[in-house]
Amino acid sequence: MRLALSIAITLRQPPAAAPTKKWLRSSVAEGDAGMALMCGYVGACSDDPAWWAWAHRYLQRAATFAAREGPVPSGLFDGLAGLGFVASSLARAGSRYQRLLASIDDALHRYLDRPPGEDGARGPRLDFDAEGGLAGVGTYLLQRADEPGGLAGATRVAEILIGDALDRATPPPWAKVGDAVHGFFRTQFPYGFVDCGLAHGVAGPLAFLARSRALGVRAERLDEALRHLVTWLAACRRDDAYGPRWPVGVPLDTTGRVAGGFDDTGRPPPDAWCYGTPGVARTLWLAGTAMDDGATCEWAADAMLAVYRRLADCEHVIAPGLCHGLAGLLQITMRFHHDTGDERFGHHAQALLDRLLVLHEPDSAYGYREHDHPRNPDNPGFVDGAAGVAMTLLAASTDVAPDWDRMLLIA
């Protein structure tokens, strides 16, 4: 807790200039909105009202930027939904930020009403994922479920995703083809692929739909869509010597259909929140819980336990952050421990915490560095940087519920 607070203190003063190349004031992932979320959680954990003032200052900067510099995208990590998530979190069931929230809600309802394709043709919406698409927008609207517009918006998101999930088209819904396949994925998936991950893939809509059901959203064929997506992810499962695991995605063949019998043993994904088993396993747990399906919950927990066996043989240093690092693994592990009461998760949470503490670099700018980004290792941000690490350390060392991790669709 002392380490978390010391990191937070170095971050509470808004920077005069952007500290990273991707820094965007309106962003939660890497911007002032994320700093506001951190300050609010520190305030809740420390019971120091000064932190709420810092949170307000950051949020005000983020909202002012969004109003003056727009258009701001709609998504959860870098857009309006994320800004709304932070504002609703800082409102603390009070009357603060209601004009801001109302304007964000109006903009997001317009976003939901737009046609799926640029030409207006009907078909699956490609903006479906947790980071920048519908699953993330719906996650914010669930935060607003006590408001009529929030519940209506979350229901609308659920209806769109259900329709797309149950679409039997070829290529399958949410497939990434052509220019949607970026970077090294072009080599791995020359004809396109269906992403399995929580950040950018099928697991994101499943996590949103699971939480929607748990919170009482009523949408036709919701249970059918949940079971279909659980079955689809179960079919994508690959086992290794440690246990169940999930690939980055499943490739398409030349006809646009999912290729059978693919082998990714030469390039397994990282075990992380964004890609790989932890994010998928947590999503399956949420779906199993929402449907009261004990079997799905059991093999989701088994898959997560396999992660720790795999991690024990990992020779490279894992990044500290939430997205693809130890903080994300620790936060998911703590959620499993809280939900299951299984002390194996408590043991692994302690081990991950120990590893995370070892990575602390007191001489660095913010206490933790992204060594997999050597050109810009000092990142204060929420998703990849020091703010997310500090918040995870606080979640591990206090009894204040880390509701902020709903941003990651794991709770």
Disulfide bonds with the S-S distance in Angstrom:
none
